[in-house]
């Protein structure tokens, strides 16, 4: 009976103690958040409770395993599993703590500045750093677990260090594309070419940068599709960044009208319409004739807005308003397709000696052709 009760009491008490300690830590963090609501770090650290519980539980079980006096042939395997869980949970906890600290630093920085572009750049850099830290911690945890749990592999690891240079060269050649994307991601993160939240035009698609990883960049297109591209593209190919240098942007609307269009009245109506729009920032506007053809003129209306979303809405509204206003008040200004009777060549003109039958046929044909053309 003692062989059963002793392990149950020792292991059960160990697990219960770690659960109580974890609960007390969570309550302390909650109390710190209540006392100082402006400090978000304690609330963010509460997300680390699960990996902390696993770490304390696995570590405590290793310490109390000998006191439990479990007589089982698989004792070495159990200790190896507990050690692996401890190492993995330690890495998990470190990743969660780093994420909480990064999010708190970003929130504090965003509260201290009104420059949205700098906030987005800082957010991009923190995101890339978190991914790098996560990758490094995972690799280190895996290596430590293998070396500690499987001592027989230590000699193998020592011998592999001698050929690390050759292996590194081979791996670099084989993973050239992946390494190129990795360094391109670091260059984007700590450069200023593109950031999370920027509005870009890539491959003819307009959208917002939603995520930047170590290898890929995700763009949310205006119709909610996602365009995923390698980050190396943004270092090798041209693209448009509408958020570079500020959010303000000027939009244009082109209209093809008749030569008789009342440009002065159109300019006055455009200004009046823009004054009643909340998405026009009031910086610039204009209406000019930018081109002319034998049948139409090209009129360009320009207006400024605070960001790309506002300028898109403003362009559509201006286009709709100006066309509707012209149709109702100046319909003659809309483009027309001129038609006229078709001219016959001189050889087809009937001569004076032609008889009544020939003249009648020619007159009927010409008149019918002319009438048909004019009706079009």
C-alpha positions in Angstrom: 0.0 0.0 0.0 2.8 2.3 0.8 4.3 1.7 -2.6 1.2 3.3 -4.1 0.3 6.0 -1.6 3.8 7.5 -1.4 4.1 8.3 -5.2 0.5 9.5 -5.3 1.0 11.9 -2.4 4.4 13.2 -3.5 3.6 13.7 -7.2 0.0 14.9 -6.5 1.2 17.3 -3.8 3.9 18.6 -6.2 1.4 19.3 -8.9 -1.0 20.9 -6.5 1.7 23.2 -5.1 2.7 24.4 -8.6 -0.9 25.1 -9.4 -1.4 27.2 -6.3 1.9 29.1 -6.9 0.8 29.8 -10.5 -2.6 31.0 -9.3 -1.0 33.3 -6.7 1.3 34.8 -9.4 -1.7 35.4 -11.7 -3.7 37.1 -8.8 -0.7 39.3 -8.1 -0.4 40.4 -11.7 -4.2 41.1 -11.8 -3.9 43.2 -8.6 -1.0 45.2 -10.1 -3.1 45.9 -13.2 -6.0 47.1 -11.0 -3.7 49.4 -9.0 -2.1 50.9 -12.1 -4.4 50.5 -15.2 -2.1 52.6 -17.3 0.6 49.9 -17.0 -0.4 47.2 -19.4 2.7 44.9 -18.8 1.2 42.9 -15.8 -2.0 42.2 -17.8 0.1 41.1 -20.8 2.3 38.9 -18.6 -0.8 37.0 -17.5 -0.7 35.3 -20.9 2.4 33.5 -19.7 0.5 31.5 -17.0 0.2 28.3 -19.0 3.8 27.9 -20.0 4.8 29.0 -16.5 2.6 26.3 -14.9 4.1 23.7 -17.3 7.6 24.8 -16.5 7.1 24.7 -12.7 5.2 21.4 -12.8 7.8 19.6 -15.0 10.7 21.0 -13.0 9.2 20.2 -9.6 8.3 16.7 -10.7 12.0 16.1 -11.6 13.1 17.3 -8.2 10.6 15.2 -6.3 10.8 12.1 -8.5 13.4 10.4 -6.2 11.3 11.1 -3.1 8.4 9.3 -4.7 10.5 6.1 -4.8 8.8 4.9 -8.0 10.1 1.4 -8.8 9.6 1.3 -12.5 12.0 0.2 -15.2 11.0 3.2 -17.3 12.3 5.7 -14.7 15.0 6.9 -17.0 12.6 7.5 -19.9 10.2 9.4 -17.6 13.0 11.7 -16.4 14.0 12.3 -20.0 10.5 13.2 -21.0 10.2 15.6 -18.0 13.5 17.2 -18.9 12.3 17.7 -22.5 9.1 19.2 -21.3 11.0 21.5 -19.0 13.3 22.8 -21.8 10.4 23.3 -24.2 8.2 25.1 -21.7 11.2 27.3 -20.7 11.5 28.4 -24.4 7.8 28.8 -24.6 7.8 31.0 -21.5 10.7 33.1 -22.8 8.8 33.6 -26.2 5.6 34.7 -24.4 7.5 37.1 -22.1 9.4 38.6 -25.0 6.1 39.1 -26.9 4.4 40.7 -23.9 7.3 43.1 -23.4 7.4 44.0 -27.1 3.7 44.7 -27.2 3.9 46.9 -24.1 6.8 48.9 -25.5 4.9 49.4 -28.8 1.8 50.6 -26.9 3.9 53.1 -24.9 5.7 54.4 -28.0 2.4 54.8 -29.8 0.9 56.8 -26.9 3.9 59.1 -26.8 3.9 60.1 -30.5 1.4 61.2 -33.1 3.6 60.1 -36.1 1.7 57.1 -37.4 4.5 56.3 -39.9 7.1 55.9 -37.1 4.7 53.8 -35.1 4.2 51.4 -38.1 8.0 51.3 -38.7 8.6 50.5 -35.0 5.9 47.8 -35.1 7.5 46.2 -38.2 10.9 46.1 -36.5 9.4 44.6 -33.3 7.5 42.0 -35.3 10.7 40.9 -37.1 12.7 40.8 -33.8 10.0 38.7 -32.2 10.2 36.2 -35.1 14.0 36.1 -34.9 13.9 35.6 -31.2 11.3 32.8 -31.5 13.3 31.0 -34.2 16.6 31.3 -32.2 15.0 30.1 -28.9 13.3 27.2 -30.6 16.6 26.1 -32.2 18.5 26.5 -28.9 15.8 24.6 -27.0 15.9 21.7 -29.5 19.7 21.6 -29.4 19.8 21.6 -25.6 17.1 19.0 -25.3 19.0 16.7 -27.6 22.3 17.2 -25.9 20.8 16.7 -22.3 18.3 14.0 -22.9 20.4 11.9 -25.3 24.0 12.0 -23.9 25.2 9.6 -26.6 24.7 12.3 -29.2 27.2 14.7 -27.5 30.2 12.9 -29.1 28.4 13.0 -32.5 27.8 16.7 -32.1 31.5 17.3 -31.2 32.6 15.5 -34.3 30.2 17.4 -36.5 31.7 20.7 -35.4 34.9 19.8 -37.3 33.0 19.8 -40.6 30.7 22.7 -39.8 32.4 24.9 -42.4 31.8 22.5 -45.2 28.3 21.8 -44.1 27.6 25.6 -43.9 28.8 26.1 -47.5 26.7 23.3 -48.8 23.6 24.5 -46.8 24.2 28.1 -48.0 24.2 27.0 -51.7 21.2 24.8 -51.3 19.2 27.4 -49.4 20.3 30.4 -51.3 16.8 31.6 -52.0 15.7 31.1 -48.4 18.7 33.0 -47.1 18.1 35.8 -49.6 14.5 36.2 -48.4 15.8 36.1 -44.8 18.3 39.0 -45.3 15.8 40.9 -47.4 13.3 40.6 -44.5 15.9 42.0 -42.1 16.6 44.8 -44.5 13.0 45.7 -44.8 12.4 45.5 -41.1 15.3 47.9 -40.2 15.0 50.0 -43.4 12.2 52.3 -44.3 11.1 51.0 -47.7 7.8 49.3 -46.6 6.1 48.8 -43.2 3.1 47.1 -41.8 0.1 49.2 -42.6 1.5 50.8 -45.7 -0.7 51.2 -48.8 1.2 49.7 -51.8 0.5 48.9 -55.5 2.3 45.6 -56.5 1.8 43.8 -59.8 -1.2 46.0 -60.5 -2.9 45.2 -57.2 -3.7 47.9 -54.6 -3.7 46.9 -51.0 -2.3 47.3 -47.5 0.7 45.5 -46.0 -0.8 43.2 -43.4 2.1 41.0 -42.3 5.9 40.8 -42.8 7.6 37.6 -41.9 11.2 36.4 -42.3 10.5 35.1 -45.8 7.1 36.4 -47.1 5.1 39.6 -47.1 1.3 39.5 -47.1 -0.8 42.3 -48.7 -4.5 42.6 -48.1 -6.0 43.7 -51.4 -9.0 46.1 -51.5 -11.4 43.2 -52.1 -10.1 41.3 -49.0 -8.0 38.9 -51.0 -4.5 38.2 -49.7 -1.4 38.5 -51.9 1.6 36.7 -50.6 5.0 37.6 -52.0 8.6 36.9 -51.1 10.2 39.8 -49.3 13.1 39.8 -51.7 10.7 41.1 -54.4 10.6 44.5 -52.6 14.4 44.8 -52.9 14.6 43.8 -56.5 11.4 45.1 -58.2 9.8 48.5 -58.4 6.5 49.1 -56.6 4.4 52.0 -55.4 4.2 52.9 -51.7 1.5 55.4 -51.2 2.3 55.8 -47.5 6.0 56.7 -48.1 6.7 60.2 -46.8 3.2 60.6 -45.2 -0.4 59.5 -45.7 -1.5 62.5 -47.7 -2.3 61.8 -51.3 -3.8 63.6 -54.3 -6.3 61.8 -56.4 -7.4 62.6 -60.0 -10.5 62.1 -62.1 -10.3 62.2 -65.9 -13.4 63.1 -68.0 -13.7 63.2 -71.8 -16.1 65.9 -72.8 -17.2 67.9 -75.8 -15.3 71.1 -76.8 -18.3 73.2 -75.7 -18.0 72.0 -72.0 -18.3 75.0 -69.6 -15.0 74.7 -67.8 -15.4 77.7 -65.6 -18.7 76.6 -64.3 -17.4 73.0 -63.8 -14.5 74.4 -61.8 -16.8 76.4 -59.6 -19.2 73.4 -59.1 -16.3 71.1 -58.2 -15.0 73.5 -55.5 -18.5 73.9 -54.1 -18.9 70.1 -54.0 -15.5 69.6 -52.3 -16.4 72.1 -49.5 -19.2 69.8 -48.4 -17.1 66.7 -48.3 -15.5 65.5 -45.0 -13.0 63.3 -46.9 -11.4 66.3 -48.6 -8.6 67.6 -46.4 -8.7 71.1 -48.0 -5.1 71.2 -49.1 -5.3 71.2 -52.9 -7.9 71.0 -55.7 -8.1 71.9 -59.4 -9.8 71.4 -62.7 -7.8 71.7 -65.9 -7.9 70.7 -69.6 -5.0 68.3 -70.0 -5.5 67.1 -73.6 -7.6 67.6 -76.7 -8.6 65.5 -79.7 -10.5 66.3 -82.9 -13.8 65.2 -81.1 -13.3 65.6 -77.4 -11.2 67.3 -74.7 -9.7 65.6 -71.6 -10.5 67.3 -68.3 -8.7 66.5 -65.2 -10.1 67.1 -61.7 -7.7 66.8 -58.8 -8.4 66.7 -55.1 -6.3 65.8 -52.0 -7.2 63.6 -49.0 -5.6 62.4 -45.8 -5.1 58.8 -46.9 -5.6 56.3 -49.7 -9.0 55.1 -48.5 -10.4 58.7 -48.4 -9.0 59.6 -51.8 -10.6 56.5 -53.4 -14.0 57.4 -52.0 -13.5 61.1 -53.0 -12.5 60.2 -56.6 -15.6 58.0 -57.1 -17.9 60.7 -55.5 -16.4 63.5 -57.7 -16.7 61.4 -60.9 -20.4 60.6 -60.1 -21.2 64.2 -59.1 -19.7 65.9 -62.1 -21.2 63.5 -64.7 -24.6 63.8 -63.0 -24.4 67.6 -62.9 -23.3 67.9 -66.6 -26.1 65.5 -67.7 -28.8 67.6 -65.8 -27.5 71.2 -66.5 -25.2 71.0 -69.5 -26.0 67.8 -71.5 -24.4 69.3 -74.6 -21.0 69.0 -72.8 -21.1 65.3 -72.8 -19.2 63.6 -75.6 -21.2 62.9 -78.8 -20.6 60.8 -81.9 -21.1 63.1 -85.0 -23.0 61.6 -88.0 -23.5 63.0 -91.5 -24.8 61.7 -94.9 -22.2 59.7 -96.7 -20.6 61.5 -99.7 -20.6 59.7 -103.0 -17.5 59.7 -105.2 -17.8 61.8 -108.5 -17.9 58.7 -110.7 -21.1 57.5 -109.1 -23.0 60.8 -109.8 -25.7 60.3 -112.5 -25.1 62.2 -115.8 -27.7 64.5 -117.5 -28.3 61.9 -120.3 -29.5 59.3 -117.9 -33.0 58.1 -118.4 -35.8 58.4 -115.9 -35.3 54.8 -114.7 -31.6 55.3 -114.0 -32.2 58.7 -112.4 -34.9 57.4 -110.2 -32.7 54.5 -109.1 -29.8 56.7 -108.3 -31.9 59.2 -106.4 -33.6 56.5 -104.4 -30.3 54.9 -103.5 -28.6 58.2 -102.6 -31.5 59.4 -100.6 -32.0 56.2 -98.8 -28.3 56.1 -97.9 -28.3 59.6 -96.7 -31.4 59.1 -94.7 -30.0 56.0 -93.0 -26.8 57.7 -92.1 -28.5 60.7 -90.6 -30.7 58.5 -88.4 -27.7 56.9 -86.9 
